[in-house]
Amino acid sequence: MAKKSTAPKAKVKYSEETYAFWYESMLLMRKFEEKAGQLYGQQKIRGFCHLYIGQEACAAGAITALEKDDKWITAYRDHAHPLGLGTDPGAVMAELYGKATGTTKGKGGSMHIFDKERGFMGGHGIVGAQVPMGLGIGFAEKYRGTKNLCICHMGDGAVRQGAVHEALNLAMLYKTPVIFVIENNGYAMGTSVERTSNVTELYTIGEAYDMPSFPVDGMNVEAIHEAVAEAADRARRGDGPTLLEFRTYRYKGHSMSDPQKYRTREEVEEYKQRDPIEQVKKTILDNKILTEEKLAEIDKRVKQQVDDSVKFAEESPWPDGQKAFEDVYMQEDYPFVME
């Protein structure tokens, strides 16, 4: 006879709607990214492609802690954030395909998803470049006198960029409403934090600027929600920025071309035992928030969304070559764009 699990029953901290949102949102991110990986192997998606598999809690937990009019900006591992914010999966998939119906009309591709309507100010391909931009977005909200903030995600490799430190310094100087998030998955591109920095407790770099800075379990969506909610309260009070280090893990390589020779299969499997989706699912079932049947309905709905997104991308048109000259400058009749 199999032994019954002796793991403690996970306590309910939030509403049933919140747990249901976390499960469905993270599952959509996971299944979308798995499909994107398959399509990349089929050469339907080309160029760079960085998957978020394993890191879903970093986006989902922050989304429930923030408000509709807050702004988001991140690096090039950027498919999951807009999906969680409600961007149409079809538009995201079409952008991966480079189709005209994509979020940036097929001009950005995988690393440059963008959705102004949902406050998602884009994924950015240059390492660390989005951090001073996030500072500027937060400063704009402060200047206009709103209570909105900007949450700015970066990878662990970005913290070695000088512009990041300049942004942290100015954010504290001007008490800017920004939440800086380091999504520390341990390896930057393929080199461990220990091999690239004398400071391995990455959150402590914020302390050099007297910025409130904290480590967070990046595999636990509840811990993410709580940390971001506290930082948001601080920003809205006018007390300035916070730096959070989400200690997370990606199950796949840095990008689709990464052979992952820098880590063992055993290490990856160890992190999978703390999978954020499975943690939420256990809490839901242990506390009878949803039944197995309801979860199966969510699974089916998510699968259909992903299938529909692929169909939409496949059937969408390629952008007209002339469109390359559009959206370059704000001024529509800019004189140096030639016919």
N, C-alpha and C positions, 0 to 999 in steps of 0.2 A: 504493500500500500504506500502510495506517495505521501511524504510528509506535508503537513499543512504549513503554509508560509508563517514564519514567526516575525516577519517585518511589521513594525508598528503601523497602525492605521493612520493614514495621512489626514490631518485635521482640515476642516473647511474654514478658510479665512475670508473668502469673498463670495459674491452672489453666484447663484447657479448660472446666470447669464454670462458672467465673466469666465467661469470655467469652461462653459460650452464654446465661448468665443475663442479662448486660448487653444482649445483642442482643434477646432475647425480651422482656425487661422494657421496654426503651425503645421497642420496636416496638409493644407493647401500649399504652403511654402515647400514642404518636403516633396510632395508628389509632383509639383511643378518642376522643381529642380531635378528630380530623378528623370522626368521626361525630357528636360532640356539636355541632360547628359546623354541620353539615348539618341536624341536628334543630332547632337553634335557628332556622335560617332557615325551617324549616317550622312554627315556633311550637309545637313539641312541648315544648321547653324554654323557660321564660320567666324574666323577671327578669334578673339579672346573670349573665354567663358569661365567665370569664377562662381562656383556653386556654394550655397549657404547651408548645405546639409549638416546638421548637428548644432547649428548656431541659432535655430529658430526662436528660442526663448528671448534672445537679445532684442529682437524686433517686437515680438508679440507682447512681452511684458511691459515694454516702454509705451506701446500704443495705448494700452488701457490706463496708463498713469497720466497721460497728457490730454490736452483739449484739442478740439477740431481745428482751431485757428493757429495752433502752434506750427512751427516749421521744422522740416527734417532735411538733413544733408548727410551724405555718406561717401564712401570710397567706391571702388569699382565692383565690389561684391554686393550688388545692389538690386537684385530681382525681388527679394523677399520683403523688404520694407514697404514698397508701394503695394504689393499684393495684400499685406496686412492692413494697409490704410484704405483699401477698397478700390484700388485701380483695377480696371478690367483686365483679367488674365489674358484675354485675347489680344489686347493692345500691347501687353508686355511681351507675349510670345511673338507677335508680329514684328516687334522691334528687334528681337533676337534674330529673326529671319532677315531683317533689313527691309521689311515691306513698308509701303507708303502709309499703311494704317497703324503703324507702331506709335509708341508714345512720343517719339521724336521724329516721326515721319520717315523712319528707316535710316536716318542720318547718324544716329548715335550708336546703335547696336547694344550689345550686352552691358558695356561699362557706363552707358549714359542714359539710363532710364530717367524719365522726368514726368512729373504730374503736378502742375501748378495748382490745379483745383483742389488737390488734397494736401497742399503745403509741402509736397516732396520736391525739394529744390535740386534734386539730381544726384546721380552717381558720378564720380569724377575719377578719371584715369591716372592723373598725376599724384603720386604718393604724397599725402599730407596737404595737398593744395586746397582741399575742401575745408580745412580747419580755420585758416584766416577768413575764408568766405563765410563759414558758420558764425564766426565772431561778428562779421559785418552784418549778417542777417539779424542776429540778436541785437546789435547796436541800432539797427533801423527800427526795430520794435520799441526799443527804449526811447529813441528820438521821437517817435510818433505818439508816445504816451500810452501804448497798449499794455495789456497784461500778458501778452503772448511771449513765447520764448522760442529759441532754436535748440534742437538737440542735434549734436554733431558727432557722428560715428567715425572712427578711424581704426585701422589695424595696429597691431603691436609694432610693426615695422615703421610706422609713420612717426613714432615718438622720437626717432633720431633726427628728424628733419628740423632745421632751425626755425622755419616759419611756424611750426607748432608751438615752440617755446615763446616766440614773439606774440603769438595769439593768446597764450595763457597769461602772459604778463599784462597785455592790454585789457584782457577781459576782467582781470581783478582790479586794474587801475580805474576802469570806467564802470565797475560793478554791472557788467553786461549780463542780461538774462540768457545765458547759454549753459547747456549741460554737455560737457565734453565726455564722450564715451570711448574708451579703448576696448575694442573687441579683441581680447588677447587669446588667440587660438594656439599660441605657443611657438609658432614657427615663421612668422612673417611669410616670405615666399617659400623658403625651404630650409632656413637656418634658425635654430632655436634661439630663444631670448638669451639664454645663458652664454651663447657664443657671440652675441652682438652687443651686449650691454653689461656694464658693471652693476647697474641698477636693475634687478630682476623683479622687484616689487614695483611694478610700473606706476601704480597709483601715486606713489610717493613723489613723483616728479612735480605734481601739483603743489605739494607742500612747500617747494622752493619759492612759490609765489603767494604763500599764505592762503591758498585755495583749499576749501574743504574737499578732501579726497578720500575715496573709500574703495576697497576691493569688494566684489560682488560675485556670488556663485552664478556664473553665466549659463549653467545647465538647468537652473531652477527659475521658472517663469514668475513664481511668486516673489522670489528674492529680487528679481529685476524690477518688477512692478513697485515694490516697496522702496527701493533705492531711488528710482526715478521720480516717484511721487514726492519723496522728501526733498530731492533736489529741485523739483518744480516749485514746491512751496517756497523754498528759499529764493528762487529767482523772481517769483511773482511778488514777494515782499520787498524786493529791491535790494536784497543782500548779495546779489551777484551770482557768479558761476559756481559749478561743482564739477569735479573730475571723478568719473567712475571707471574702474577697471573691471569689465565683465570677463571673468575667467571661464572661457568657453573652449570649444574644440570643433574643428571641422573634420568630418569623416572622410571627405574626399581630398584630393590634392589642392594645392594653391590655385591651379587652373587645370583645364582639361589636359594640358601637355605635361603635367607634373608626374614623374614616375614614383614619387614618394619614398625614395630610398633612405631618407633621413630618419625614419621611425619604423617601429615594428608593428606587425599585425596585432600582437598581444596588447600593445598600448592603445591602439584604436578600439579594440574590443572592450578594453577596460572602461573607456569613456562611454561606449555604447550602453554599458550597464546603468549609466546615469542619464539615459536619453530623456530630453525634456518632454517629448510627446508622451512617452510611456509613463513618466511621472504624473502628468496631468490626468492621463487615462486612469491610472490607479486611484488617484484621489476621487475622480468622478464615480468610479465603480464602488469603491470602499464606502463612500458616503451616499450612495444611491441618488446621485445628482441626475444621472441619465442611465438608462438601461443599456444592455448590450445591443438591443434592437435599435435604439435611438442612435447609438454610436455607429452602427452599421449603416443607418440612413445617411449620417454625415459622411461616412467613407464613400458611399455611392455618389452622393452629391458632389464631393470634391473630385472624384474620378471623372465625373461628367464634365465638370468645369475645365479640367485639364484637357480632356479629349476635345471639348468645344474650342478651347484656345488654339489647339494644333490645327483643327479644321479651318478656323478663321484665318490663321497665319498662312496655311497652305493656299487658301482661295483668294487671299488678298493680292493686289497688284504690286509690282515693283515700282518704285518712285521714278518719275520722269527725270531724265538727266538734267533738264533745265532747272529743276527744283533745287539743284545744288547752289544756285545763286540766290535763293530766297532764305529768309531768316538769318542772314549773316549780319545785317545792320538794322537797327531800329528804324532809320530813315529809309522809307520804301524806294525813293528815287535817288539813292546814293550814287553820285556821279562816276565813281570808279569801278562800279560793277558793269562790265561791258556785255552787250548782247553777243 
